[in-house]
Amino acid sequence: MKRKLFTTTALVCFFMICFAAIADLNGKWTGTIKTPDGNDLAITYIFKVDGDKLTGTAQAQGEPATINDGKTNGTDFTFNVTNGDGSIIPHSGKYYADSVSLNLEVNGSKLHTTLKRADK
């Protein structure tokens, strides 16, 4: 009986820590991404986490775009952004305490960047 209680308590604590960690993804994150033609492009993401749902905005140039179909799973997350011409850009990433590792695919090119928190 004590073993079941200990195991249950440990699992609850583990899940609470995971949800607390991903909740810290909330806020403004910035970075640069190297485009296929070799230029650096400044990017900004504003993430909002509610349970396992991820919403917010992404901005590279011009008007911000809405984050769609966002999901979180522990420190991993995925979402899509629709750019100005209507094409969907899939994103996947991993949250670390002080940074976000982000992969995206644009017109068949796979790009990677690291974002830093901008609002702390």
TORKOL-4160 file (C-alpha; in steps of 0.2 Angstrom, whole numbers, padded with zeros to 4 digits, m for minus):
120
<pt num="1" X="0000" Y="0000" Z="0000"/>
<pt num="2" X="0014" Y="0012" Z="0004"/>
<pt num="3" X="0023" Y="0008" Z="m0012"/>
<pt num="4" X="0007" Y="0012" Z="m0022"/>
<pt num="5" X="0005" Y="0029" Z="m0013"/>
<pt num="6" X="0023" Y="0033" Z="m0016"/>
<pt num="7" X="0023" Y="0029" Z="m0034"/>
<pt num="8" X="0007" Y="0039" Z="m0037"/>
<pt num="9" X="0014" Y="0054" Z="m0027"/>
<pt num="10" X="0030" Y="0053" Z="m0038"/>
<pt num="11" X="0020" Y="0052" Z="m0054"/>
<pt num="12" X="0009" Y="0067" Z="m0049"/>
<pt num="13" X="0024" Y="0077" Z="m0045"/>
<pt num="14" X="0033" Y="0073" Z="m0061"/>
<pt num="15" X="0018" Y="0079" Z="m0071"/>
<pt num="16" X="0016" Y="0095" Z="m0061"/>
<pt num="17" X="0035" Y="0099" Z="m0065"/>
<pt num="18" X="0032" Y="0095" Z="m0083"/>
<pt num="19" X="0017" Y="0107" Z="m0084"/>
<pt num="20" X="0026" Y="0120" Z="m0074"/>
<pt num="21" X="0041" Y="0119" Z="m0086"/>
<pt num="22" X="0031" Y="0121" Z="m0102"/>
<pt num="23" X="0021" Y="0135" Z="m0094"/>
<pt num="24" X="0037" Y="0145" Z="m0094"/>
<pt num="25" X="0037" Y="0144" Z="m0113"/>
<pt num="26" X="0024" Y="0158" Z="m0111"/>
<pt num="27" X="0030" Y="0175" Z="m0117"/>
<pt num="28" X="0041" Y="0184" Z="m0130"/>
<pt num="29" X="0055" Y="0175" Z="m0139"/>
<pt num="30" X="0067" Y="0182" Z="m0152"/>
<pt num="31" X="0081" Y="0176" Z="m0163"/>
<pt num="32" X="0088" Y="0176" Z="m0181"/>
<pt num="33" X="0086" Y="0163" Z="m0194"/>
<pt num="34" X="0098" Y="0160" Z="m0209"/>
<pt num="35" X="0087" Y="0160" Z="m0225"/>
<pt num="36" X="0092" Y="0148" Z="m0239"/>
<pt num="37" X="0100" Y="0162" Z="m0248"/>
<pt num="38" X="0112" Y="0166" Z="m0234"/>
<pt num="39" X="0103" Y="0181" Z="m0226"/>
<pt num="40" X="0099" Y="0183" Z="m0208"/>
<pt num="41" X="0081" Y="0186" Z="m0204"/>
<pt num="42" X="0075" Y="0193" Z="m0187"/>
<pt num="43" X="0061" Y="0183" Z="m0180"/>
<pt num="44" X="0049" Y="0185" Z="m0165"/>
<pt num="45" X="0037" Y="0173" Z="m0157"/>
<pt num="46" X="0025" Y="0176" Z="m0143"/>
<pt num="47" X="0019" Y="0160" Z="m0135"/>
<pt num="48" X="0004" Y="0157" Z="m0125"/>
<pt num="49" X="0002" Y="0140" Z="m0116"/>
<pt num="50" X="m0015" Y="0133" Z="m0109"/>
<pt num="51" X="m0013" Y="0115" Z="m0104"/>
<pt num="52" X="m0007" Y="0106" Z="m0119"/>
<pt num="53" X="m0013" Y="0119" Z="m0131"/>
<pt num="54" X="m0001" Y="0132" Z="m0139"/>
<pt num="55" X="m0006" Y="0148" Z="m0147"/>
<pt num="56" X="0001" Y="0165" Z="m0150"/>
<pt num="57" X="0009" Y="0175" Z="m0165"/>
<pt num="58" X="0025" Y="0174" Z="m0176"/>
<pt num="59" X="0033" Y="0188" Z="m0185"/>
<pt num="60" X="0047" Y="0189" Z="m0197"/>
<pt num="61" X="0043" Y="0203" Z="m0208"/>
<pt num="62" X="0028" Y="0214" Z="m0208"/>
<pt num="63" X="0012" Y="0209" Z="m0199"/>
<pt num="64" X="0012" Y="0195" Z="m0186"/>
<pt num="65" X="0005" Y="0179" Z="m0191"/>
<pt num="66" X="m0006" Y="0168" Z="m0180"/>
<pt num="67" X="0000" Y="0151" Z="m0173"/>
<pt num="68" X="m0011" Y="0137" Z="m0177"/>
<pt num="69" X="m0013" Y="0119" Z="m0172"/>
<pt num="70" X="m0001" Y="0122" Z="m0158"/>
<pt num="71" X="0002" Y="0107" Z="m0146"/>
<pt num="72" X="0014" Y="0104" Z="m0131"/>
<pt num="73" X="0020" Y="0088" Z="m0124"/>
<pt num="74" X="0031" Y="0090" Z="m0109"/>
<pt num="75" X="0045" Y="0102" Z="m0116"/>
<pt num="76" X="0042" Y="0097" Z="m0134"/>
<pt num="77" X="0030" Y="0107" Z="m0145"/>
<pt num="78" X="0023" Y="0109" Z="m0163"/>
<pt num="79" X="0013" Y="0122" Z="m0172"/>
<pt num="80" X="0010" Y="0129" Z="m0189"/>
<pt num="81" X="0010" Y="0147" Z="m0196"/>
<pt num="82" X="0002" Y="0152" Z="m0212"/>
<pt num="83" X="0012" Y="0165" Z="m0221"/>
<pt num="84" X="0006" Y="0179" Z="m0232"/>
<pt num="85" X="0004" Y="0169" Z="m0248"/>
<pt num="86" X="m0006" Y="0156" Z="m0239"/>
<pt num="87" X="0007" Y="0142" Z="m0237"/>
<pt num="88" X="0008" Y="0133" Z="m0221"/>
<pt num="89" X="0025" Y="0133" Z="m0212"/>
<pt num="90" X="0026" Y="0118" Z="m0199"/>
<pt num="91" X="0037" Y="0121" Z="m0184"/>
<pt num="92" X="0043" Y="0109" Z="m0170"/>
<pt num="93" X="0053" Y="0114" Z="m0155"/>
<pt num="94" X="0060" Y="0110" Z="m0138"/>
<pt num="95" X="0059" Y="0122" Z="m0123"/>
<pt num="96" X="0074" Y="0123" Z="m0112"/>
<pt num="97" X="0075" Y="0134" Z="m0096"/>
<pt num="98" X="0084" Y="0149" Z="m0105"/>
<pt num="99" X="0081" Y="0145" Z="m0124"/>
<pt num="100" X="0070" Y="0137" Z="m0137"/>
<pt num="101" X="0077" Y="0126" Z="m0151"/>
<pt num="102" X="0066" Y="0128" Z="m0166"/>
<pt num="103" X="0065" Y="0119" Z="m0182"/>
<pt num="104" X="0054" Y="0124" Z="m0197"/>
<pt num="105" X="0052" Y="0120" Z="m0215"/>
<pt num="106" X="0050" Y="0133" Z="m0228"/>
<pt num="107" X="0047" Y="0129" Z="m0246"/>
<pt num="108" X="0056" Y="0112" Z="m0244"/>
<pt num="109" X="0071" Y="0119" Z="m0235"/>
<pt num="110" X="0073" Y="0114" Z="m0217"/>
<pt num="111" X="0079" Y="0128" Z="m0205"/>
<pt num="112" X="0085" Y="0128" Z="m0187"/>
<pt num="113" X="0086" Y="0142" Z="m0175"/>
<pt num="114" X="0088" Y="0145" Z="m0156"/>
<pt num="115" X="0077" Y="0158" Z="m0148"/>
<pt num="116" X="0081" Y="0168" Z="m0132"/>
<pt num="117" X="0068" Y="0175" Z="m0120"/>
<pt num="118" X="0065" Y="0194" Z="m0124"/>
<pt num="119" X="0054" Y="0198" Z="m0109"/>
<pt num="120" X="0064" Y="0195" Z="m0094"/>
